[in-house]
Amino acid sequence: MSARAHIRPHPATTGGVDIRLPWWALVLPALAFAALLLLVLSASDAHAASGDPAITRLFERIRLALVHGMP
């Protein structure tokens, strides 16, 4: 007596990998990136209460060179 094979009507996979991410897996890293970017951008506008003006000018020139590109 032979046993009958059970055949599924639909295949388990369609040949590709089906990965579904929850909504927060994309939103939370994007929010964290945006928050850190805002902190960095707002920190460049902040001015120190006191400090050596030569060092301040040096950092300002470095920042301008990075923003506008090196000549």
C-alpha positions in Angstrom: 0.0 0.0 0.0 1.5 3.3 -1.0 1.2 6.5 0.9 -0.2 9.6 -0.8 2.0 12.7 -0.9 0.5 15.9 0.5 0.9 18.7 -2.0 0.4 22.2 -1.0 -2.0 24.2 -3.2 0.3 27.3 -2.9 4.1 27.2 -2.6 5.6 28.4 0.7 7.8 30.9 -1.1 7.5 32.4 -4.5 11.3 32.2 -5.2 12.1 35.5 -3.5 12.5 36.4 0.1 9.6 38.3 1.6 10.8 40.5 4.4 8.4 43.0 6.0 9.7 45.6 8.4 7.5 47.2 11.0 6.9 50.9 10.5 9.1 51.9 13.4 12.1 50.1 11.9 12.3 52.8 9.2 10.8 55.8 11.1 13.0 55.7 14.2 16.4 55.7 12.5 15.2 58.5 10.2 14.0 60.6 13.2 17.3 60.0 15.1 19.3 61.1 12.0 17.2 64.2 11.6 17.5 65.1 15.3 21.3 64.7 15.3 21.6 66.7 12.1 19.6 69.5 13.6 21.8 69.4 16.7 25.0 69.7 14.6 23.6 72.5 12.4 22.3 74.5 15.4 25.7 74.0 17.2 27.5 75.7 14.3 25.5 78.9 14.9 26.3 78.9 18.6 29.0 81.2 19.9 31.2 80.6 22.9 30.9 83.0 25.8 34.6 83.6 25.9 37.6 82.2 24.2 40.7 83.0 22.2 39.7 84.8 19.0 42.5 83.2 17.0 41.1 79.7 17.8 37.6 80.9 17.0 38.7 82.2 13.6 40.6 79.0 12.9 37.5 76.9 13.6 35.4 79.2 11.5 37.8 78.9 8.6 37.7 75.1 8.9 33.9 75.1 9.0 33.7 77.4 5.9 36.2 75.3 4.0 34.2 72.1 4.8 30.9 73.8 3.8 32.0 75.5 0.6 34.7 73.0 -0.4 38.4 73.4 -0.7 39.6 75.8 -3.5 
